[in-house]
């Protein structure tokens, strides 16, 4: 099973892939409406907001946690500024 | 073995690393993450103590590798168990089942979390992010259909996690002879769903 290079989500169904295209390496949640992959800043912002909304963490803590989670993913491994 | 070709040397190296990670996970589950010396892991794996440090520069690096591997396995298993369009009960039941499969080490992570390096907490947060994603999707759908009372996503998630973690961290009181989630999981799921039942007019 493929996992999204930008958020780590396992992609099981066709609907999980960006534009429903199993050839893509990123998921539907990491795609812009035109099917291109979101930028690092877009992903960081959306993931931080997701953590705040669904887990209630402090905004700053959520952003740092999102930053660390993204740093472990193939799409963002070389992202400047990502914490070790 | 000096003349072994590079491919078999690499395979052997990978196999030893995997053995160390799996053995460390078992030892941490048994004795605690912070309380287990690398010498115990080497002994249990049947390798020389120095071999551990050929693969992991520090004890912290070994802990980080074990937890990262664990996080990936739990997250993947969770996605396998939660079907598309799953109900809230399905998601909660899948979460209990998944945690039950990894109960020993997961409990260690919850209990020792704040004593461990930041990378550990990030992995734990990653697992929570995965389950909160499924939980929020199912809860939003059921709230829209009027099957549960509306509840802020973070409070629903934290209420559920608070309940599960309380039973896990006190497993010795609730289920001294076995899995606390096996014994109480279904009751905890029923209880949360009862709390979320729509209010009668």
Interface residues (C-beta under 8 A of the other chain):
Chain A: X1 X3 X8 X9 X10 X12 X13 X15 X47 X50 X51 X52 X53 X54 X55 X56 X65 X68 X69 X72
Chain B: X68 X75 X76 X79 X80 X84 X118 X119 X121 X122 X125 X126 X128 X129 X130 X132 X133 X135 X136 X153 X154 X155 X157 X158
